[in-house]
């Protein structure tokens, strides 16, 4: 017993081998099928927008970290992931300078003003998309048909209908990375396999969308596969920084996103509501964490005197 030495240190006492770098590059690997599909369907526009968005995001992150006299940590991949995600959720015909501006806003307004990685309350890529949507509405709602350079076309949500096989494989108009459900699902399976995706949020989204679709008498497969719902549910709503940390809270978050999306789609004047639904639920995340916080062991237990 005399040789026993106790080491007192702050938590956490159990550490995982996963790092931010591994997680971010794991997300990039999951995005490879989506990126490949976007390049196949939209050719060089996909390459142009994703590269410009990623480069602008990395540069903005480095500049802000330098101005704040912090170590330059762009190698952790977080800015790269934000840039790639933003590039995949914009129309193929978006001008180059707009996607660069969106990436700058995504990092500067969506992330760095709050203190950087891990402190941002909103998904940075969606912040960039929201700013572009309200600032350049015409450009953000101009779509081109896949495999046909420069030919404009309406998205399935604007038309109100589409063939399910077209939605599944991606031969429809839409944002670069949001048309192919097959590619998105392949990425989602990889994220789930690596443990980076909590099934509760996407399942909650799909469940609420399914129920409201049935109540409204509309096609369930159409609402699940059309627009940005699938991409948002798998790659955006599952962001660990901006979503609840409790298991019950993640169910609440997912169900809330699905409800808001369907309210906008069915009764709103805007054809798609995934971006705004996730951002609104991001804002509610602190309250959800508070309401669903598990009771401390022994708290509220009355003892007999």
Number of C-alpha atoms within 10 A of each C-alpha: 4 4 5 6 7 6 5 6 7 5 7 6 6 5 7 5 5 8 9 12 14 13 18 19 16 18 23 21 15 23 25 15 19 26 24 16 25 27 20 14 24 25 18 14 20 25 19 16 29 28 18 20 32 24 19 24 31 23 18 21 26 19 14 17 18 12 9 11 9 10 9 13 14 17 11 17 20 22 30 25 22 24 31 24 27 28 31 24 25 28 25 32 22 20 14 14 12 19 27 24 17 27 36 23 24 32 30 21 17 22 24 20 12 14 13 15 15 11 13 19 18 24 25 27 28 25 23 26 24 20 16 21 17 10 12 13 12 11 17 22 18 19 24 23 19 24 15 12 15 13 11 14 17 16 23 22 19 13 10 12 13 15 12 13 13 17 23 20 15 25 17 27 27 28 27 32 32 29 32 28 26 17 24 27 18 15 24 24 14 17 22 14 10 13 11 17 21 17 17 19 28 28 18 22 28 22 17 20 26 21 15 18 19 12 9 12 9 13 12 16 15 19 24 19 24 28 26 22 26 24 28 22 25 24 19 23 29 24 17 14 16 24 27 28 16 16 16 17 23 26 19 21 29 28 23 21 31 28 21 20 25 23 15 17 17 15 9 12 9 11 18 21 21 26 23 18 23 28 22 16 24 24 14 17 23 16 14 21 20 12 12 16 15 11 8 7 7 7 7 8 7 7 5 4 3
